[in-house]
Amino acid sequence: MPAPTQAAAPAAAPLSVADMRARFRDGKLALLEHFRVSRPTTTSATQLMRGLARHVDATLTLLWQQSGMPAGAALLAVGGYGRGELFPYSDVDVLVLLPAGEAAAQAAQEAVPAFITACWDIGLEIGSSVRTVAECVAEAQRDVTSQTAMLESRLLCGARKLFNAFRTQTDAAMDPAAFLRAKTLEMRQRQIKYEDTPYSLEPNCKESPGGLRDLQVVVWVARAASLGRTWGELAAKGLITPFEVKQLQRHEGALKLIRCRLHLVAGRREDRLVFDLQTAVAESFGYHATKTERASEVLMHRYYWAAKAVTQLNQILMLNIEERINRDEGAPMRPINARFLDRAGMLEVSHDKLYDENPHAILETFLVYQQTPGIKGLSARTLRALYNARNVMGTAFRKDPLNRDLFLDILRQPEGQTHAFRLMNQTSVLGRYLWVFRRIVGRMQHDLFHVYTVDQHILMVLRNVRRFFIPEHAHEYPFCSQLAAQWDQPWLLYIAALFHDVAKGRGGDHSDLGGVEVRRFGRDHGLEKDEIALVEFVVRNHLLMSRVAQKEDLSDPEVIGRFARQMGSARNLTALYLLTVADIRGTSPKVWNAWKGKLLEDLYRYTLRALGGATPSADAEIEARKQEAKQILALHSALPGTEEPLWKTVDVSYFARHDATEIAWHARALWRYLDTQTPIVSARPSPIGEGLQVLVFSPDRPDLFARICGYFDGAGFSIQDAKVHTTRSAYALDTFQVVNPNAFDQSASAYRDMISLVETQATQALASDGPLPPPGKGRVSRRVRSFPVKPRVSLRPDEKAQRWLLSISASDRSGLLYAVARVLGAHQISLQLAKISTLGERVEDTFLVSGAELQKPRMQLQVESELLDAIATPA
């Protein structure tokens, strides 16, 4: 009797959408939690990314099986997902590949939409496309982005035969040379979009120069040319060395780890290391603030080092692959000397071991680059040789007398310093030779006005100094170019530029520490004593001129006399002036303005006169200004004696604080209105070429300055300078330098309209007797929120103990000056001079004030306390 047959086991029931959603969510959360509590290593990031990809693979395969997809179709992972790695919140891109024919299309008509809907229902937000093989080939030939995504495809489930046909036909349609050209142009366009520097303040760790995308591009173009799909395969084809493979893996791992941590902290797809997240990401690495560094600065330092290395390696590999694809290896070369050749405009080493055998050739590379017409860059072979010669550049290399002579030769060349030093920094030669420079490479400055890392800022300042000596740039800063034309040793200023901020981040005064470093450099490199003394003086005092010009009363002969004694000589003064202008211009495009330029130039001219033996004399200066003002009035056809009514009501301090053009303008505007009870407001285009100068003449009142500030703040103007004077007849005579950052139309008609508006609206605002509105808290930028400046208020008597110097430091925001003025007005404190200095997103304001309450210690403390409350950054 035959044994009874067993019934087949029933098929597992399909999972419900709710069950699959819970399974997918719980699986992903478990992977993320394991990564969160793990040590932040590249291995943990790799395990997470591969684990997430496998988790999504399994989920998609199950959905595919439950959706009744046609038997001949296939599901492919494409794009980044095709690499078998997923960041916590990366896109999941898939391609539904259909066989050709009507029957397949009809079968897929219902199944494909159901599959895609099911993916979204369970929380898997896929990016999908549905094509046949022929459609894929056509799309790849039409769009390089689609072609790139398909290049990284892998089969998830479905018909392998169809997938193999897809790979065969898309590979056959690939034109490696055209693909290389398209990806190179795309890479350049992307890098420009992301500020064209790996040192952006808020870099995108995927797309910015030096980000992960720069590594992916290399693999894409190599893969398209069948040169390899991994770093190991590229090494086997001779495109990269074993050392470069290690470096690529190390820096790629660092960037992947940072991006994984960034996604985890943000809880969403966020590839920008924005200010708001930098500290939290840093803390997730276990970084903590020290006395000299924020936790975020430690993180960004690590990121910038990795990004810089990726930039170098990308350049080397892309040039190598280009030569291999275009078969340029055998291109003819012109000998330059025994060590270097001209390879189609690129500087080529004579052989790969040049730098190992002759370390002096390392610095000679940049000297030849400067001296040889037609050389526009370094070849891939030279870049690789420099990259692999790092161990050669040790202590003996830095102390070698010939190398020291070569370094000075680079500085002393008639041209090419800007590009040579940038190239030296990009190839890490500068930091290897100047070891003190290496410490500030990639060091961020969270001071709200520097927008570059310290090394990039230094090279920007070097560029700015260099441009003073180039006739083609004389139109930018004519006075600086005029002084530079008379300067006999430009290279000394280049040294001062290289060292002025080189001690940042150590703690202590970086100016003094930099002075020590540049003195040591001068001695080591055989500079003369007077040359060492000059560069040390400039480095130690590189912040002094800016501080005096922007915070002190330049009409005070004692201020000028004291500054002249600090300078000691006209040569010191000129060197410091040129570096100061270059330094301010090199902090941020927003920091420099024409008003700062005028203050610095005025200080230079006054001090030069004092150094020339002319003792600062207030009486002589005032008399000269009066005579010049009368000449200006005559040129404007003013009646004789126009100035007398106003001049009879003002004292000496008025003439000391205003130049001749302002004195003449005031006389013309006010001679008929000296007994008016209605505020008079007169405006004109600023003589310095930026913004407006606004004159306010009104019966004085305690809240007048606050009302003026309130008007300008509400009208969108930023006050750059205020000169406040009270006449003998108790009238306020105030002059303001203002700009409107949002006024893009600089035409004459736009200025006329602006002047008319200011004169009308300001007069109405000042005529009001209503209570002052409370100051708004003003919006602050994300950068200020992330890295706020600690508010500081300093109130101390001036040297004559007659008035008080009020110094304020705070994060910038709209309405800040109005809030300060309101406190001063409430305490009957008279303002005599205001120096408004905005450094990016930080303000450093100085006021000369007087008032009875300041003589009482208790009231002085109350004023300081109220000012601190007024300038505090809003929560």
Disulfide bonds with the S-S distance in Angstrom:
none
